[in-house]
Structures are given as structure tokens and as C-alpha cells.
Amino acid sequence: MLTPLHTAQFRTFGYTIVRRLLTPEETAALAAGITAAQRDAFGSRYGTPDGDGGIEGHYLPLWPTAPR
């Protein structure tokens, strides 16, 4: 349940933290889905550093977008 403090945090900083919103099982299922999407997108490169420096990681736009 969102509180007035959550709303104030969001309005001030653009995000809020709602602890225990998801169960551990829901969190694990979401993490598994993200990992699967990254493995599908990056194939054999998944988990392999590219050696270019900077912040390494795999990034995908995972939020569905509406068709245009």
C-alpha cells in the first residue's frame, strides 16, 4: 500500500521504494525472465566482458511499448 511518504518521495525524486511489494517467488520469476531475455538477445556474449572499460553489463528495453 502506498503511503503519503511514498507519494512525496516519487514527486520529489521520480521514484519510490515499496519494500516487500513482491513475494520472493515473484521476484525470482521476474529475475529469471529478465535473464532469459538477455541470454536470448546477447547469445554467447552474455556474461562475457567486452574489455572496453566503463560500466559493463547487458541492457535491454524490457518495458513493452504500445504499437504506433
N, CA, C and O atoms as a Tripos MOL2 file, in Angstrom:
@<TRIPOS>MOLECULE
protein
  272   271    68     0     0
PROTEIN
NO_CHARGES

@<TRIPOS>ATOM
      1 N           0.8420   -1.1780    0.0000 N.3       1 MET1
      2 CA          0.0000    0.0000    0.0000 C.3       1 MET1
      3 C           0.8870    1.2400    0.0000 C.2       1 MET1
      4 O           1.8370    1.3440    0.7770 O.2       1 MET1
      5 N           0.5620    2.1670   -0.8760 N.am      2 LEU2
      6 CA          1.3330    3.4080   -0.9440 C.3       2 LEU2
      7 C           0.8890    4.3610    0.1590 C.2       2 LEU2
      8 O          -0.2940    4.4770    0.4760 O.2       2 LEU2
      9 N           1.8650    5.0280    0.7210 N.am      3 THR3
     10 CA          1.6100    5.9990    1.7840 C.3       3 THR3
     11 C           1.8570    7.4100    1.2430 C.2       3 THR3
     12 O           2.4150    7.5580    0.1560 O.2       3 THR3
     13 N           1.4540    8.4390    1.9750 N.am      4 PRO4
     14 CA          1.7870    9.8030    1.5590 C.3       4 PRO4
     15 C           3.3030   10.0100    1.4290 C.2       4 PRO4
     16 O           3.7460   10.7990    0.5950 O.2       4 PRO4
     17 N           4.0890    9.3170    2.2390 N.am      5 LEU5
     18 CA          5.5460    9.4230    2.1340 C.3       5 LEU5
     19 C           6.0390    8.8700    0.7880 C.2       5 LEU5
     20 O           6.9300    9.4500    0.1680 O.2       5 LEU5
     21 N           5.4600    7.7540    0.3410 N.am      6 HIS6
     22 CA          5.8120    7.2090   -0.9740 C.3       6 HIS6
     23 C           5.5130    8.2360   -2.0700 C.2       6 HIS6
     24 O           6.3240    8.4580   -2.9690 O.2       6 HIS6
     25 N           4.3460    8.8490   -1.9770 N.am      7 THR7
     26 CA          3.9440    9.8320   -2.9860 C.3       7 THR7
     27 C           4.8850   11.0220   -2.9880 C.2       7 THR7
     28 O           5.2850   11.4890   -4.0540 O.2       7 THR7
     29 N           5.2450   11.5180   -1.8150 N.am      8 ALA8
     30 CA          6.1620   12.6510   -1.7190 C.3       8 ALA8
     31 C           7.5340   12.2860   -2.2810 C.2       8 ALA8
     32 O           8.1500   13.0820   -2.9900 O.2       8 ALA8
     33 N           8.0040   11.0940   -1.9660 N.am      9 GLN9
     34 CA          9.2970   10.6240   -2.4920 C.3       9 GLN9
     35 C           9.2540   10.6060   -4.0190 C.2       9 GLN9
     36 O          10.1860   11.0750   -4.6720 O.2       9 GLN9
     37 N           8.1740   10.0650   -4.5910 N.am     10 PHE10
     38 CA          8.0540    9.9870   -6.0460 C.3      10 PHE10
     39 C           8.0080   11.3740   -6.6720 C.2      10 PHE10
     40 O           8.6780   11.6270   -7.6730 O.2      10 PHE10
     41 N           7.2360   12.2560   -6.0990 N.am     11 ARG11
     42 CA          7.1180   13.6050   -6.6640 C.3      11 ARG11
     43 C           8.4420   14.3650   -6.5840 C.2      11 ARG11
     44 O           8.7480   15.1790   -7.4560 O.2      11 ARG11
     45 N           9.2180   14.1010   -5.5470 N.am     12 THR12
     46 CA         10.4840   14.7970   -5.3680 C.3      12 THR12
     47 C          11.5900   14.2160   -6.2380 C.2      12 THR12
     48 O          12.3270   14.9630   -6.8810 O.2      12 THR12
     49 N          11.7140   12.8890   -6.2670 N.am     13 PHE13
     50 CA         12.8710   12.2520   -6.8920 C.3      13 PHE13
     51 C          12.5420   11.4430   -8.1530 C.2      13 PHE13
     52 O          13.4550   11.0330   -8.8690 O.2      13 PHE13
     53 N          11.2610   11.2090   -8.4340 N.am     14 GLY14
     54 CA         10.8930   10.4620   -9.6230 C.3      14 GLY14
     55 C          10.8610    8.9550   -9.4410 C.2      14 GLY14
     56 O          10.6870    8.2170  -10.4110 O.2      14 GLY14
     57 N          11.0230    8.5010   -8.2380 N.am     15 TYR15
     58 CA         10.9280    7.0670   -7.9250 C.3      15 TYR15
     59 C          10.5640    6.9280   -6.4640 C.2      15 TYR15
     60 O          10.6880    7.8810   -5.6940 O.2      15 TYR15
     61 N          10.1220    5.7620   -6.0840 N.am     16 THR16
     62 CA          9.8920    5.4490   -4.6800 C.3      16 THR16
     63 C          10.1840    3.9700   -4.4630 C.2      16 THR16
     64 O          10.1540    3.1830   -5.4090 O.2      16 THR16
     65 N          10.4570    3.6060   -3.2590 N.am     17 ILE17
     66 CA         10.7550    2.2140   -2.9050 C.3      17 ILE17
     67 C           9.6030    1.6960   -2.0580 C.2      17 ILE17
     68 O           9.2480    2.2890   -1.0390 O.2      17 ILE17
     69 N           9.0280    0.5870   -2.4910 N.am     18 VAL18
     70 CA          7.9500   -0.0490   -1.7400 C.3      18 VAL18
     71 C           8.4590   -1.4320   -1.3490 C.2      18 VAL18
     72 O           8.3970   -2.3750   -2.1380 O.2      18 VAL18
     73 N           8.9510   -1.5350   -0.1470 N.am     19 ARG19
     74 CA          9.5400   -2.7890    0.3240 C.3      19 ARG19
     75 C           8.4800   -3.8850    0.4550 C.2      19 ARG19
     76 O           7.3350   -3.6330    0.8300 O.2      19 ARG19
     77 N           8.8980   -5.0940    0.1370 N.am     20 ARG20
     78 CA          8.0580   -6.2910    0.2350 C.3      20 ARG20
     79 C           6.7860   -6.1920   -0.6120 C.2      20 ARG20
     80 O           5.7680   -6.8040   -0.2870 O.2      20 ARG20
     81 N           6.8510   -5.4190   -1.6980 N.am     21 LEU21
     82 CA          5.7090   -5.3360   -2.6090 C.3      21 LEU21
     83 C           5.5040   -6.6780   -3.3120 C.2      21 LEU21
     84 O           4.3710   -7.1140   -3.5140 O.2      21 LEU21
     85 N           6.6040   -7.3250   -3.6810 N.am     22 LEU22
     86 CA          6.5590   -8.6230   -4.3520 C.3      22 LEU22
     87 C           7.0450   -9.7080   -3.4090 C.2      22 LEU22
     88 O           7.8840   -9.4620   -2.5430 O.2      22 LEU22
     89 N           6.5210  -10.8960   -3.5800 N.am     23 THR23
     90 CA          6.9970  -12.0340   -2.7920 C.3      23 THR23
     91 C           8.3490  -12.4820   -3.3450 C.2      23 THR23
     92 O           8.6880  -12.1420   -4.4780 O.2      23 THR23
     93 N           9.1250  -13.2370   -2.5670 N.am     24 PRO24
     94 CA         10.3870  -13.7670   -3.0920 C.3      24 PRO24
     95 C          10.1780  -14.5920   -4.3640 C.2      24 PRO24
     96 O          11.0280  -14.5770   -5.2550 O.2      24 PRO24
     97 N           9.0710  -15.3030   -4.4550 N.am     25 GLU25
     98 CA          8.7880  -16.1100   -5.6500 C.3      25 GLU25
     99 C           8.5310  -15.2190   -6.8650 C.2      25 GLU25
    100 O           8.9940  -15.5200   -7.9660 O.2      25 GLU25
    101 N           7.7960  -14.1270   -6.6680 N.am     26 GLU26
    102 CA          7.5450  -13.1970   -7.7680 C.3      26 GLU26
    103 C           8.8400  -12.5320   -8.2270 C.2      26 GLU26
    104 O           9.0760  -12.3770   -9.4250 O.2      26 GLU26
    105 N           9.6720  -12.1410   -7.2670 N.am     27 THR27
    106 CA         10.9610  -11.5380   -7.5930 C.3      27 THR27
    107 C          11.8310  -12.5100   -8.3750 C.2      27 THR27
    108 O          12.4570  -12.1230   -9.3620 O.2      27 THR27
    109 N          11.8790  -13.7680   -7.9460 N.am     28 ALA28
    110 CA         12.6770  -14.7840   -8.6530 C.3      28 ALA28
    111 C          12.1620  -15.0040  -10.0680 C.2      28 ALA28
    112 O          12.9540  -15.1480  -10.9990 O.2      28 ALA28
    113 N          10.8410  -15.0340  -10.2390 N.am     29 ALA29
    114 CA         10.2640  -15.2280  -11.5760 C.3      29 ALA29
    115 C          10.6000  -14.0540  -12.4960 C.2      29 ALA29
    116 O          10.9200  -14.2630  -13.6660 O.2      29 ALA29
    117 N          10.5310  -12.8310  -11.9890 N.am     30 LEU30
    118 CA         10.8960  -11.6680  -12.7950 C.3      30 LEU30
    119 C          12.3760  -11.6910  -13.1610 C.2      30 LEU30
    120 O          12.7360  -11.4170  -14.3060 O.2      30 LEU30
    121 N          13.2340  -12.0170  -12.1990 N.am     31 ALA31
    122 CA         14.6760  -12.0900  -12.4640 C.3      31 ALA31
    123 C          14.9790  -13.1560  -13.5090 C.2      31 ALA31
    124 O          15.8160  -12.9390  -14.3850 O.2      31 ALA31
    125 N          14.3170  -14.2950  -13.4320 N.am     32 ALA32
    126 CA         14.5320  -15.3670  -14.4120 C.3      32 ALA32
    127 C          14.0870  -14.9130  -15.8030 C.2      32 ALA32
    128 O          14.7500  -15.2240  -16.7930 O.2      32 ALA32
    129 N          12.9910  -14.1930  -15.8880 N.am     33 GLY33
    130 CA         12.5140  -13.6910  -17.1760 C.3      33 GLY33
    131 C          13.4710  -12.6880  -17.7920 C.2      33 GLY33
    132 O          13.7020  -12.7110  -19.0010 O.2      33 GLY33
    133 N          14.0280  -11.8080  -16.9720 N.am     34 ILE34
    134 CA         14.9910  -10.8220  -17.4670 C.3      34 ILE34
    135 C          16.2540  -11.5160  -17.9440 C.2      34 ILE34
    136 O          16.7780  -11.1930  -19.0100 O.2      34 ILE34
    137 N          16.7470  -12.4710  -17.1590 N.am     35 THR35
    138 CA         17.9460  -13.2120  -17.5530 C.3      35 THR35
    139 C          17.7110  -13.9620  -18.8610 C.2      35 THR35
    140 O          18.5830  -13.9680  -19.7290 O.2      35 THR35
    141 N          16.5580  -14.5890  -19.0140 N.am     36 ALA36
    142 CA         16.2440  -15.3120  -20.2490 C.3      36 ALA36
    143 C          16.2130  -14.3560  -21.4470 C.2      36 ALA36
    144 O          16.7270  -14.6910  -22.5150 O.2      36 ALA36
    145 N          15.6190  -13.1790  -21.2820 N.am     37 ALA37
    146 CA         15.5610  -12.2040  -22.3760 C.3      37 ALA37
    147 C          16.9630  -11.7330  -22.7550 C.2      37 ALA37
    148 O          17.2660  -11.5610  -23.9350 O.2      37 ALA37
    149 N          17.8150  -11.5280  -21.7540 N.am     38 GLN38
    150 CA         19.1840  -11.1030  -22.0420 C.3      38 GLN38
    151 C          19.9710  -12.2110  -22.7400 C.2      38 GLN38
    152 O          20.7080  -11.9440  -23.6890 O.2      38 GLN38
    153 N          19.8210  -13.4390  -22.2820 N.am     39 ARG39
    154 CA         20.5060  -14.5610  -22.9370 C.3      39 ARG39
    155 C          20.0440  -14.7040  -24.3830 C.2      39 ARG39
    156 O          20.8580  -14.9610  -25.2690 O.2      39 ARG39
    157 N          18.7470  -14.5390  -24.6290 N.am     40 ASP40
    158 CA         18.2300  -14.6100  -25.9970 C.3      40 ASP40
    159 C          18.8150  -13.5030  -26.8640 C.2      40 ASP40
    160 O          19.1680  -13.7380  -28.0200 O.2      40 ASP40
    161 N          18.9180  -12.3010  -26.3140 N.am     41 ALA41
    162 CA         19.3900  -11.1490  -27.0910 C.3      41 ALA41
    163 C          20.8970  -11.1760  -27.3320 C.2      41 ALA41
    164 O          21.3570  -10.8200  -28.4170 O.2      41 ALA41
    165 N          21.6690  -11.5970  -26.3280 N.am     42 PHE42
    166 CA         23.1240  -11.4950  -26.4250 C.3      42 PHE42
    167 C          23.8140  -12.8130  -26.7570 C.2      42 PHE42
    168 O          25.0100  -12.8270  -27.0490 O.2      42 PHE42
    169 N          23.0810  -13.9090  -26.7160 N.am     43 GLY43
    170 CA         23.6420  -15.2050  -27.0860 C.3      43 GLY43
    171 C          24.9190  -15.5340  -26.3350 C.2      43 GLY43
    172 O          24.9790  -15.4070  -25.1120 O.2      43 GLY43
    173 N          25.9390  -15.9570  -27.0660 N.am     44 SER44
    174 CA         27.1950  -16.3960  -26.4320 C.3      44 SER44
    175 C          27.9470  -15.2410  -25.7780 C.2      44 SER44
    176 O          28.8470  -15.4710  -24.9690 O.2      44 SER44
    177 N          27.5910  -14.0030  -26.1170 N.am     45 ARG45
    178 CA         28.2570  -12.8520  -25.4890 C.3      45 ARG45
    179 C          27.7250  -12.5620  -24.0900 C.2      45 ARG45
    180 O          28.3310  -11.7830  -23.3540 O.2      45 ARG45
    181 N          26.6000  -13.1770  -23.7080 N.am     46 TYR46
    182 CA         26.0160  -12.9070  -22.4000 C.3      46 TYR46
    183 C          26.9920  -13.3110  -21.2970 C.2      46 TYR46
    184 O          27.4790  -14.4420  -21.2780 O.2      46 TYR46
    185 N          27.2720  -12.4020  -20.3980 N.am     47 GLY47
    186 CA         28.1480  -12.6890  -19.2620 C.3      47 GLY47
    187 C          29.6250  -12.5740  -19.5750 C.2      47 GLY47
    188 O          30.4560  -12.8180  -18.7000 O.2      47 GLY47
    189 N          29.9780  -12.2050  -20.8090 N.am     48 THR48
    190 CA         31.3720  -12.0810  -21.1970 C.3      48 THR48
    191 C          31.7360  -10.6000  -21.2710 C.2      48 THR48
    192 O          31.1280   -9.8560  -22.0400 O.2      48 THR48
    193 N          32.7240  -10.1600  -20.4780 N.am     49 PRO49
    194 CA         33.1270   -8.7500  -20.5420 C.3      49 PRO49
    195 C          33.6670   -8.4170  -21.9280 C.2      49 PRO49
    196 O          34.3300   -9.2430  -22.5560 O.2      49 PRO49
    197 N          33.3810   -7.2020  -22.4060 N.am     50 ASP50
    198 CA         33.8700   -6.8160  -23.7240 C.3      50 ASP50
    199 C          35.2550   -6.1890  -23.6700 C.2      50 ASP50
    200 O          35.8980   -6.0190  -24.7060 O.2      50 ASP50
    201 N          35.7230   -5.8440  -22.4680 N.am     51 GLY51
    202 CA         37.0730   -5.3090  -22.3190 C.3      51 GLY51
    203 C          37.2260   -3.8610  -22.7390 C.2      51 GLY51
    204 O          38.3470   -3.3550  -22.7920 O.2      51 GLY51
    205 N          36.1280   -3.1810  -23.0390 N.am     52 ASP52
    206 CA         36.2120   -1.7870  -23.4630 C.3      52 ASP52
    207 C          36.2430   -0.8140  -22.2880 C.2      52 ASP52
    208 O          36.3740    0.3930  -22.4900 O.2      52 ASP52
    209 N          36.1260   -1.3190  -21.0770 N.am     53 GLY53
    210 CA         36.1150   -0.4500  -19.9130 C.3      53 GLY53
    211 C          34.7410    0.1470  -19.6830 C.2      53 GLY53
    212 O          33.7660   -0.2470  -20.3220 O.2      53 GLY53
    213 N          34.6720    1.0780  -18.7860 N.am     54 GLY54
    214 CA         33.3920    1.6990  -18.4800 C.3      54 GLY54
    215 C          32.5140    0.7580  -17.6640 C.2      54 GLY54
    216 O          33.0030   -0.1880  -17.0470 O.2      54 GLY54
    217 N          31.2470    1.0240  -17.6690 N.am     55 ILE55
    218 CA         30.3000    0.2010  -16.9230 C.3      55 ILE55
    219 C          29.8710   -0.9440  -17.8260 C.2      55 ILE55
    220 O          29.2630   -0.7310  -18.8760 O.2      55 ILE55
    221 N          30.1890   -2.1460  -17.4110 N.am     56 GLU56
    222 CA         29.8460   -3.3050  -18.2220 C.3      56 GLU56
    223 C          28.5290   -3.8920  -17.7640 C.2      56 GLU56
    224 O          28.1770   -3.8240  -16.5860 O.2      56 GLU56
    225 N          27.8220   -4.4570  -18.6900 N.am     57 GLY57
    226 CA         26.5610   -5.0950  -18.3850 C.3      57 GLY57
    227 C          25.7620   -5.2830  -19.6480 C.2      57 GLY57
    228 O          26.1960   -4.9080  -20.7370 O.2      57 GLY57
    229 N          24.6030   -5.8600  -19.4970 N.am     58 HIS58
    230 CA         23.7120   -6.0980  -20.6210 C.3      58 HIS58
    231 C          22.4350   -5.3190  -20.3700 C.2      58 HIS58
    232 O          21.8250   -5.4280  -19.3070 O.2      58 HIS58
    233 N          22.0460   -4.5440  -21.3430 N.am     59 TYR59
    234 CA         20.9040   -3.6710  -21.1730 C.3      59 TYR59
    235 C          19.9160   -3.8990  -22.3080 C.2      59 TYR59
    236 O          20.2940   -3.9120  -23.4790 O.2      59 TYR59
    237 N          18.6710   -4.0730  -21.9610 N.am     60 LEU60
    238 CA         17.6060   -4.2430  -22.9410 C.3      60 LEU60
    239 C          16.4210   -3.3940  -22.5310 C.2      60 LEU60
    240 O          16.1480   -3.2520  -21.3390 O.2      60 LEU60
    241 N          15.7090   -2.8240  -23.4990 N.am     61 PRO61
    242 CA         14.4530   -2.1570  -23.1520 C.3      61 PRO61
    243 C          13.4020   -3.2370  -22.8970 C.2      61 PRO61
    244 O          12.8390   -3.7910  -23.8420 O.2      61 PRO61
    245 N          13.1420   -3.5300  -21.6540 N.am     62 LEU62
    246 CA         12.2450   -4.6230  -21.3090 C.3      62 LEU62
    247 C          10.8130   -4.1870  -21.0810 C.2      62 LEU62
    248 O           9.9320   -5.0230  -20.8830 O.2      62 LEU62
    249 N          10.5720   -2.8940  -21.1070 N.am     63 TRP63
    250 CA          9.2180   -2.4020  -20.8890 C.3      63 TRP63
    251 C           8.4890   -2.4460  -22.2190 C.2      63 TRP63
    252 O           8.9700   -1.8790  -23.2000 O.2      63 TRP63
    253 N           7.3480   -3.1010  -22.2760 N.am     64 PRO64
    254 CA          6.6380   -3.1730  -23.5600 C.3      64 PRO64
    255 C           6.1760   -1.7950  -24.0150 C.2      64 PRO64
    256 O           5.7610   -0.9650  -23.2070 O.2      64 PRO64
    257 N           6.2540   -1.5730  -25.2810 N.am     65 THR65
    258 CA          5.7920   -0.2940  -25.8230 C.3      65 THR65
    259 C           4.5360   -0.5300  -26.6420 C.2      65 THR65
    260 O           4.3220   -1.6120  -27.1880 O.2      65 THR65
    261 N           3.7330    0.4770  -26.7150 N.am     66 ALA66
    262 CA          2.4830    0.3870  -27.4810 C.3      66 ALA66
    263 C           2.7980    0.4640  -28.9740 C.2      66 ALA66
    264 O           3.7010    1.1990  -29.3730 O.2      66 ALA66
    265 N           2.0810   -0.2690  -29.7890 N.am     67 PRO67
    266 CA          2.2990   -0.1560  -31.2320 C.3      67 PRO67
    267 C           1.9390    1.2250  -31.7250 C.2      67 PRO67
    268 O           1.0330    1.8690  -31.1960 O.2      67 PRO67
    269 N           2.6450    1.6730  -32.7340 N.am     68 ARG68
    270 CA          2.3940    3.0170  -33.2910 C.3      68 ARG68
    271 C           1.4150    2.9600  -34.4100 C.2      68 ARG68
    272 O           1.0860    3.9920  -34.9950 O.2      68 ARG68
@<TRIPOS>BOND
     1     1     2 1
     2     2     3 1
     3     3     4 2
     4     3     5 am
     5     5     6 1
     6     6     7 1
     7     7     8 2
     8     7     9 am
     9     9    10 1
    10    10    11 1
    11    11    12 2
    12    11    13 am
    13    13    14 1
    14    14    15 1
    15    15    16 2
    16    15    17 am
    17    17    18 1
    18    18    19 1
    19    19    20 2
    20    19    21 am
    21    21    22 1
    22    22    23 1
    23    23    24 2
    24    23    25 am
    25    25    26 1
    26    26    27 1
    27    27    28 2
    28    27    29 am
    29    29    30 1
    30    30    31 1
    31    31    32 2
    32    31    33 am
    33    33    34 1
    34    34    35 1
    35    35    36 2
    36    35    37 am
    37    37    38 1
    38    38    39 1
    39    39    40 2
    40    39    41 am
    41    41    42 1
    42    42    43 1
    43    43    44 2
    44    43    45 am
    45    45    46 1
    46    46    47 1
    47    47    48 2
    48    47    49 am
    49    49    50 1
    50    50    51 1
    51    51    52 2
    52    51    53 am
    53    53    54 1
    54    54    55 1
    55    55    56 2
    56    55    57 am
    57    57    58 1
    58    58    59 1
    59    59    60 2
    60    59    61 am
    61    61    62 1
    62    62    63 1
    63    63    64 2
    64    63    65 am
    65    65    66 1
    66    66    67 1
    67    67    68 2
    68    67    69 am
    69    69    70 1
    70    70    71 1
    71    71    72 2
    72    71    73 am
    73    73    74 1
    74    74    75 1
    75    75    76 2
    76    75    77 am
    77    77    78 1
    78    78    79 1
    79    79    80 2
    80    79    81 am
    81    81    82 1
    82    82    83 1
    83    83    84 2
    84    83    85 am
    85    85    86 1
    86    86    87 1
    87    87    88 2
    88    87    89 am
    89    89    90 1
    90    90    91 1
    91    91    92 2
    92    91    93 am
    93    93    94 1
    94    94    95 1
    95    95    96 2
    96    95    97 am
    97    97    98 1
    98    98    99 1
    99    99   100 2
   100    99   101 am
   101   101   102 1
   102   102   103 1
   103   103   104 2
   104   103   105 am
   105   105   106 1
   106   106   107 1
   107   107   108 2
   108   107   109 am
   109   109   110 1
   110   110   111 1
   111   111   112 2
   112   111   113 am
   113   113   114 1
   114   114   115 1
   115   115   116 2
   116   115   117 am
   117   117   118 1
   118   118   119 1
   119   119   120 2
   120   119   121 am
   121   121   122 1
   122   122   123 1
   123   123   124 2
   124   123   125 am
   125   125   126 1
   126   126   127 1
   127   127   128 2
   128   127   129 am
   129   129   130 1
   130   130   131 1
   131   131   132 2
   132   131   133 am
   133   133   134 1
   134   134   135 1
   135   135   136 2
   136   135   137 am
   137   137   138 1
   138   138   139 1
   139   139   140 2
   140   139   141 am
   141   141   142 1
   142   142   143 1
   143   143   144 2
   144   143   145 am
   145   145   146 1
   146   146   147 1
   147   147   148 2
   148   147   149 am
   149   149   150 1
   150   150   151 1
   151   151   152 2
   152   151   153 am
   153   153   154 1
   154   154   155 1
   155   155   156 2
   156   155   157 am
   157   157   158 1
   158   158   159 1
   159   159   160 2
   160   159   161 am
   161   161   162 1
   162   162   163 1
   163   163   164 2
   164   163   165 am
   165   165   166 1
   166   166   167 1
   167   167   168 2
   168   167   169 am
   169   169   170 1
   170   170   171 1
   171   171   172 2
   172   171   173 am
   173   173   174 1
   174   174   175 1
   175   175   176 2
   176   175   177 am
   177   177   178 1
   178   178   179 1
   179   179   180 2
   180   179   181 am
   181   181   182 1
   182   182   183 1
   183   183   184 2
   184   183   185 am
   185   185   186 1
   186   186   187 1
   187   187   188 2
   188   187   189 am
   189   189   190 1
   190   190   191 1
   191   191   192 2
   192   191   193 am
   193   193   194 1
   194   194   195 1
   195   195   196 2
   196   195   197 am
   197   197   198 1
   198   198   199 1
   199   199   200 2
   200   199   201 am
   201   201   202 1
   202   202   203 1
   203   203   204 2
   204   203   205 am
   205   205   206 1
   206   206   207 1
   207   207   208 2
   208   207   209 am
   209   209   210 1
   210   210   211 1
   211   211   212 2
   212   211   213 am
   213   213   214 1
   214   214   215 1
   215   215   216 2
   216   215   217 am
   217   217   218 1
   218   218   219 1
   219   219   220 2
   220   219   221 am
   221   221   222 1
   222   222   223 1
   223   223   224 2
   224   223   225 am
   225   225   226 1
   226   226   227 1
   227   227   228 2
   228   227   229 am
   229   229   230 1
   230   230   231 1
   231   231   232 2
   232   231   233 am
   233   233   234 1
   234   234   235 1
   235   235   236 2
   236   235   237 am
   237   237   238 1
   238   238   239 1
   239   239   240 2
   240   239   241 am
   241   241   242 1
   242   242   243 1
   243   243   244 2
   244   243   245 am
   245   245   246 1
   246   246   247 1
   247   247   248 2
   248   247   249 am
   249   249   250 1
   250   250   251 1
   251   251   252 2
   252   251   253 am
   253   253   254 1
   254   254   255 1
   255   255   256 2
   256   255   257 am
   257   257   258 1
   258   258   259 1
   259   259   260 2
   260   259   261 am
   261   261   262 1
   262   262   263 1
   263   263   264 2
   264   263   265 am
   265   265   266 1
   266   266   267 1
   267   267   268 2
   268   267   269 am
   269   269   270 1
   270   270   271 1
   271   271   272 2
@<TRIPOS>SUBSTRUCTURE
     1 MET1         2 RESIDUE 1 A MET
     2 LEU2         6 RESIDUE 1 A LEU
     3 THR3        10 RESIDUE 1 A THR
     4 PRO4        14 RESIDUE 1 A PRO
     5 LEU5        18 RESIDUE 1 A LEU
     6 HIS6        22 RESIDUE 1 A HIS
     7 THR7        26 RESIDUE 1 A THR
     8 ALA8        30 RESIDUE 1 A ALA
     9 GLN9        34 RESIDUE 1 A GLN
    10 PHE10       38 RESIDUE 1 A PHE
    11 ARG11       42 RESIDUE 1 A ARG
    12 THR12       46 RESIDUE 1 A THR
    13 PHE13       50 RESIDUE 1 A PHE
    14 GLY14       54 RESIDUE 1 A GLY
    15 TYR15       58 RESIDUE 1 A TYR
    16 THR16       62 RESIDUE 1 A THR
    17 ILE17       66 RESIDUE 1 A ILE
    18 VAL18       70 RESIDUE 1 A VAL
    19 ARG19       74 RESIDUE 1 A ARG
    20 ARG20       78 RESIDUE 1 A ARG
    21 LEU21       82 RESIDUE 1 A LEU
    22 LEU22       86 RESIDUE 1 A LEU
    23 THR23       90 RESIDUE 1 A THR
    24 PRO24       94 RESIDUE 1 A PRO
    25 GLU25       98 RESIDUE 1 A GLU
    26 GLU26      102 RESIDUE 1 A GLU
    27 THR27      106 RESIDUE 1 A THR
    28 ALA28      110 RESIDUE 1 A ALA
    29 ALA29      114 RESIDUE 1 A ALA
    30 LEU30      118 RESIDUE 1 A LEU
    31 ALA31      122 RESIDUE 1 A ALA
    32 ALA32      126 RESIDUE 1 A ALA
    33 GLY33      130 RESIDUE 1 A GLY
    34 ILE34      134 RESIDUE 1 A ILE
    35 THR35      138 RESIDUE 1 A THR
    36 ALA36      142 RESIDUE 1 A ALA
    37 ALA37      146 RESIDUE 1 A ALA
    38 GLN38      150 RESIDUE 1 A GLN
    39 ARG39      154 RESIDUE 1 A ARG
    40 ASP40      158 RESIDUE 1 A ASP
    41 ALA41      162 RESIDUE 1 A ALA
    42 PHE42      166 RESIDUE 1 A PHE
    43 GLY43      170 RESIDUE 1 A GLY
    44 SER44      174 RESIDUE 1 A SER
    45 ARG45      178 RESIDUE 1 A ARG
    46 TYR46      182 RESIDUE 1 A TYR
    47 GLY47      186 RESIDUE 1 A GLY
    48 THR48      190 RESIDUE 1 A THR
    49 PRO49      194 RESIDUE 1 A PRO
    50 ASP50      198 RESIDUE 1 A ASP
    51 GLY51      202 RESIDUE 1 A GLY
    52 ASP52      206 RESIDUE 1 A ASP
    53 GLY53      210 RESIDUE 1 A GLY
    54 GLY54      214 RESIDUE 1 A GLY
    55 ILE55      218 RESIDUE 1 A ILE
    56 GLU56      222 RESIDUE 1 A GLU
    57 GLY57      226 RESIDUE 1 A GLY
    58 HIS58      230 RESIDUE 1 A HIS
    59 TYR59      234 RESIDUE 1 A TYR
    60 LEU60      238 RESIDUE 1 A LEU
    61 PRO61      242 RESIDUE 1 A PRO
    62 LEU62      246 RESIDUE 1 A LEU
    63 TRP63      250 RESIDUE 1 A TRP
    64 PRO64      254 RESIDUE 1 A PRO
    65 THR65      258 RESIDUE 1 A THR
    66 ALA66      262 RESIDUE 1 A ALA
    67 PRO67      266 RESIDUE 1 A PRO
    68 ARG68      270 RESIDUE 1 A ARG
